[in-house]
């Protein structure tokens, strides 16, 4: 009878402990570098401008958050800007999930002439730098009369190449064709197969794409800069940028607005990070 023993490396225990400790120190250093800007953003939001630029800078929270918030609300319709960002991000996420899952379902489960060529062309659009699209994007929106319209920020990107690619890969690796054939035999229409059978089975990928889309839409500064013209229609990134000037910038108020604007993203990440990791890793393992 053969017994199995755990695999051991040839290194002595002392060296293994040292390498593990070095790895932990490296991870700790990376974590500090990552979270330090967020920490100081919240700290500076509670200090006045003179305290922020003092040396050494403040390392702990102050008591000027109320004053900074008052300055912010005097300079901007901040709650309106926050609402603009919220509903544009929600609509962008819902439309992207619907159209990208529908496109991914088509590429993954159907056979038609030119399918591979069309999918290759779709992927090729990912190679085009975003800034090259700005002028055509603006001209098309101007022709449609969508300048200064919020729908210009959530409709054009609703069927993005990345989302269709992600959905196609996940559906192809997790939904068997035999399941569709069985549903057709039972009398299901093609849309009902997509809606009632496929969608419930791809929730990890939907959660991943939804979270990525929401964050990208929330942080979309360039798109809002090209489209929006009035401060009441600004999203949060554009509104906060409008507070900066060469003569006078209230950095405390700016930090207060920035800190408030990232709270929804932090909450979404806390509650959806597990689904995000599941969606990314399952696609990687099965694909």
N, C-alpha and C positions, 0 to 999 in steps of 0.2 A: 504494500500500500504506500502510495506516494503522498507525502505531506507537503503542503504549501507553506512557505515562510514568507513574511513580508520582504519586499525588495529593499535592499540597503545600499546606499551609496558607499563608495570606497573612502570617502572623506571621514576623518575622525570627528567625534561629537563636538569637540571644541570649535573646529572650523565651521561645522554646520550651524552652530549657534551664532557665531560671528557673522556669517553670511546672512542668516535670517534677521539678526539685529540690524545689519546694514540696510537690508531691504525695508525694514520697518522705518528706519530713520529717513530713507529716501522717500517713502510714501508720506511720512509726516511732513517732510519739507515741501513736497508737492501740494499737500492739503493746505498747509499754511499759506503758500503762494496763491492758491486758488481762492481761499476764503478771505484773505486779508482785504482785497478791494471791497468786498461786500460789507465786511465789518466796519471799515472806515467810512463807507458811504452812510451807514446808519449812525455812526458816531458823529460825523460832520453835520448830519441833519439836525442834531441837537445843539449845535454851537453857532455863534454868530461869525460873520465873515472875518473879523479881526482875530478871533481865536483860532479859526481854521488855518490861517497863514502865520500863526505865531510859531516860534521855535523854542522848544520842541513842540510838535503838533499835539493836540489832545488825543489821549489814548482811551479815554472813558467817556461815557455819555454826559452831556450837559443838561441845561434846563431851558434852552432857547427854541425847542421844537415848536411851541405855540406861536412864537414870534415869527419864525421862518414860515410856518404854514400861513399865517396872516399875510405876509409879504407875497407869498406864492399866489394866494387867492386874489390879491389886489392886482397882480400883473397878468393873471391868466384866468380864463373860465375853466379852471382845472378839472372840476367834477364833470363838466360837459366833455372835455377832452378825454377824460378817463372812460366815460360812457361810450364815446366814439370808438375808442380802441377796443372796448369790450364787445360791442355788438358787431363790429367789423370782423374781429377775430372769430367770434362764434359762427357767424354766417360763412366766413371763409372756410372754417373747419368742417361745417356740415356739408357744404357744397363739394369740398374736396373729397371727403369720405364717400359721398354718393357717387360722384362721377369717376373717381379713380378706382373705386372697387368695381364699378360697372365695367370700366375699360379693362381692368385686370382680369375680371371674370371672362370677358370676351376673348382676350388674348390667350388665357390659360385653358379654356374649355372648348373652344370652337376651332374648326379647321376651315380656312377659306383661302382663296388665291391671293398671293401677295402678303400673306400674314407676316412671314419672317422679314420681308423687305420693309414693311410698314413699321414693325417693331424696331428694326435697326435704325430707321429714320427717326423714330421717337427717341431712342437712346442717344442719337447723335445730337439732338437739341440740348442735351445736358452738357455738351462740350462747348457750347457757345457762351462766352462771358456775359454776365448779366448786364454790364454797362453798355454793351453793343446794342442791346434791345431798347434802350431808353428812348431814343429818338423815334423809331417806328412805333413804340408803345404810346408815346405822347401823340403822334400824328393820328393814330387809329382812334384814340380816346377823344381827340378834338373833333374828328369827323363824326363820331357818334354823339357828340354833345355831352360827354361824361366828365369834362373837366370840372373840378370842385364838387363832384358827386361821389359819395362814399361807395357806391356800387362798383366804381372803377378800381377799388382796392380788393374786392372779394370775388368778382365774377371772372376776370381774365385768367386768374391762376387756378381756377377750380378743377382743371383737368391737367395737372402738371405731369411731366414725364417721370419724375422721381416717384410720385405717388402711384402711377399706373404700373411702373416697374416693380415697386415693392409689393403691390397687391397681386400682380401676375405671378411673381415668384412664390408668394405664400400660398396662393390658391392652387397653383400647379403642384406644389409639394404636399399639400394637406387634403385636397378634395379629390377622391377617385372618380374617374369617368363613369364607373359602374353605378355610382350613386345618382348621377344625372339620368342614366338610362332607366333606372328603377323608378325615378320620379316621373319621367315621361310616360312610362307604362301605366303609372297610376293616374295619368291625365293632367299632370301639372303643366302649366304654361312655362315658357322660358323665363319670363320675368318672375313668376312665382318661385321657380327653382332658385333664382338668384336671391330673392327677398326672404323666402321662408327657410331655405336649406343652407345656402352658401353663407349668407351674412352671419347667422349665429355661430358658424364654425370658424370664422376668421376674426373673432373679437380681439385677440392679442395684437394682430397686425393692424386692425382698425384703431386700437388704442395708441399704438406706436405712431401711426401716421397722424392721428388726431392731435397728439401732443406736439409733434414736430411742427405741424401746420399752425397750431394756435400760437406757439412761441414765435415762429417766423413772422406770422401776421402781426402779432403784438409789437415786435421789434422792427417792423418794416418802416424804416425812416426814408429811404430813397423814394419808394413808391409814393408815400404821402407828400414828400417834397415836390415831386413832379406834378401831382394831381391837385392837391388842395391849395386854395387861395385865401380863404378867410379863417381867422383864428377860431371861430366857433365850430369849424369843421375839422380842425387839426386833430390828429391823434396825439397821444402823450409824447412820443419821442420828438415829433416836430414842434409841439407846443413848448417843451422844455428847451429845445434848441433855440427857439425864438427869444428866450430870456437872456441869452448870452450876447454881449456886445463888447466892443473894445473899450468903451468908456466906463461902463458900470455893469457888473454882473453880481447879483446877490447869490453867492455860492451856497450859503446856508439854505435859502429857499429852494435853490436848484437841487440840492442834495435831499431836501425834504420831499420834493415832488418825485425825484428818482426813487427814493426809498419806498414811497407809497406805491409807485407804479410796478415795482418788482414783487410786491407781496402776492398778487394773484398767481404769478409764475412760480413762486416758491411753494404756494399751497398746491398748485396743480402737480408739481414735481413730487411733492411729498405723497400725495394720494395716488399718483399714476406711475410712479417710477418702477414699481414691480411689474406692471403690465408692459411698460416700455422695454424693460430688460427681457421679459418673456418673448415679446414680439421680435426683438432683434436676434436673440440667441436661438429661438426655435427655427426661424428662417435660415439662419446660418447652418444649423445642424442638419436640417432636412434638405436644404437646397444643394 
